[in-house]
């Protein structure tokens, strides 16, 4: 297969369909929910419509009510997070062969997405033995990823918007790690995460635990709340939320106009259902700060317990 061009995306920020070359496959990019601003109809659907017949396949493992719209379209291989903890395991030799040659790969900007892109370039073969398991461990935060995967993950978390670095990582993975020298810039980026992790640890001291006497969600008996609005120190959201989950069942992080709720992947909690959202990850959601009252009610928190956040 000729080497495809790469484009990087998130559910909220998709590339312009008109700028993508030829046949396009989309990997590990969730359909946008209402929390994304324009939602599916304002963000995802225009992108799908803009690609038209050039959309060769869309492969994703995030929950979304709009999946049902494409149940009869073989181009859409859509599953839930419970069915597949990570996307690379969905990229099989059979799928790549069925879809055929593509000119552009659009992938999510985390290890899960980059590994999916590399696996597609390798005709559905893992970049290295155990890569699928590593992607699942990193994306679900269950289990221990290999040392190799941690090197990639740390670099991505240190520079999540550095598309040059992301492209280098896909290149290294797609060639089966054949050029060890490519780890040089990857490890250099990963080293930058150390200072951010120190900031995370300092900020995490500000978490406030709130116990819930009458939980609305089974098992959700406490939350750890942190407001980082206006803080000058750079933080890394995933790590900071994990600090919160060490203190309570659910971590709630507020930064200006955004609120993120996170619980362990195996907690059984479903914030999508609790907050009436159409899609995303059941255990990690981001919503506008205007929904703080809704969060209070959905979780059974004491009235007005979140009033001081994001001010």
C-alpha positions, -999 to +999 in steps of 0.1 A: +000+000+000+014+035-008+021+055+023-009+075+033-008+111+045-015+117+082-040+142+097-045+145+135-079+152+151-099+153+182-137+149+184-140+187+189-114+197+162-116+179+129-096+189+098-114+204+069-127+177+046-118+197+015-081+197+025-078+159+029-064+140+000-082+112-017-098+083+001-098+088+039-100+065+069-108+079+103-094+060+134-101+064+171-120+097+166-152+098+186-184+113+173-188+147+190-213+150+218-233+181+230-205+189+254-183+196+223-202+228+214-216+220+181-222+183+189-226+156+163-248+176+140-226+206+142-191+190+141-191+153+130-219+151+105-206+181+084-172+164+082-188+131+072-209+148+046-179+168+033-159+137+027-189+120+010-178+090-011-142+097-002-147+084+033-134+048+031-139+038+067-145+052+102-133+029+130-139+039+166-146+025+200-164+053+219-201+053+229-225+075+209-262+074+202-256+084+166-238+051+159-273+037+151-275+061+121-247+042+104-255+006+114-262-003+078-232+015+063-203-010+061-178+019+061-185+026+098-170+001+122-183+015+154-182-002+188-184+009+225-157+014+251-169-017+269-166-038+237-131-026+229-110-008+254-088+006+227-090+011+189-059-007+176-073-041+183-101-032+159-077-026+130-073-061+117-057-074+084-091-084+073-105-049+078-076-031+061-079-055+031-117-050+029-114-012+029-085-012+004-060+016-003-064+049+014-047+082+007-052+099+041-054+086+077-071+108+102-064+097+137-068+108+173-038+125+190-032+099+218-012+066+218-044+047+210-050+068+179-013+069+167-009+032+172-041+026+152-027+047+124+006+028+124-012-005+125-032+006+094+000+014+076+012-020+085-019-037+069-033-045+103-002-060+119+009-048+153+039-024+153+055-047+180+043-077+199+019-066+226+011-031+211-026-038+212-025-047+249-004-016+256-029+006+239-057-009+259-038-005+292-030+032+284-065+041+272-083+024+301-056+030+327-061-007+337-030-029+337+006-019+332+018-009+297+053-020+286+083+003+290+082+009+252+046+021+253+053+044+283+080+061+264+056+070+236+028+079+260+049+103+280+061+121+249+025+124+237+013+137+270+041+162+272+035+176+237-001+167+227-003+194+200+031+189+185+020+173+152+056+169+141+063+147+171+030+128+166+040+121+130+074+109+141+058+085+166+035+070+138+066+067+116+085+049+143+056+026+151+048+019+114+083+007+107+082-017+136+106+003+157+134-005+132+153+028+137+163+031+174+176+066+168+140+079+165+136+073+202+160+103+207+135+131+201+106+110+216+125+105+249+135+142+249+098+151+247+089+126+273+115+141+297+095+174+296+067+156+314+086+154+346+082+191+354+045+189+346+041+159+369+057+179+397+031+206+390+004+180+391+015+168+425+015+203+439-019+211+424-034+179+436-028+189+472-058+213+467-083+185+460-113+187+483-132+155+491-170+155+494-188+124+506-222+116+492-247+104+518-274+094+493-256+085+460-276+088+428-252+065+410-244+031+425-210+031+440-204+069+436-200+076+473-175+105+471-159+130+448-126+148+449-130+184+435-102+207+423-104+241+407-074+251+387-090+282+371-063+309+365-034+288+378-002+297+360+014+263+363+010+240+334-007+207+343-015+175+325-052+166+328-051+128+328-024+127+355-042+153+376-075+135+373-058+102+384-045+121+415-081+129+423-092+093+418-067+083+445-087+105+469-123+096+460-144+075+436-149+104+412-125+133+403-140+166+393-116+191+377-126+226+369-106+250+347-124+282+337-154+273+317-148+236+315-156+208+340-142+172+337-155+142+356-134+110+357-138+076+373-119+044+369-127+025+337-139-005+357-160+015+381-193+008+363-202+045+364-217+060+333-216+098+332-231+099+297-264+084+310-263+105+342-258+138+324-279+129+293-250+131+269-252+114+235-217+101+234-181+099+245-164+078+272-188+067+299-162+072+327-146+105+315-166+135+303-160+172+299-189+196+300-194+234+303-192+249+338-228+259+334-237+223+341-223+222+377-258+223+391-268+194+369-237+175+381-246+181+417-281+167+411-269+137+390-244+125+416-265+134+447-240+159+460-251+183+488-269+214+473-245+243+465-214+222+472-199+232+438-209+268+438-174+282+444-158+264+414-146+282+383-150+316+397 
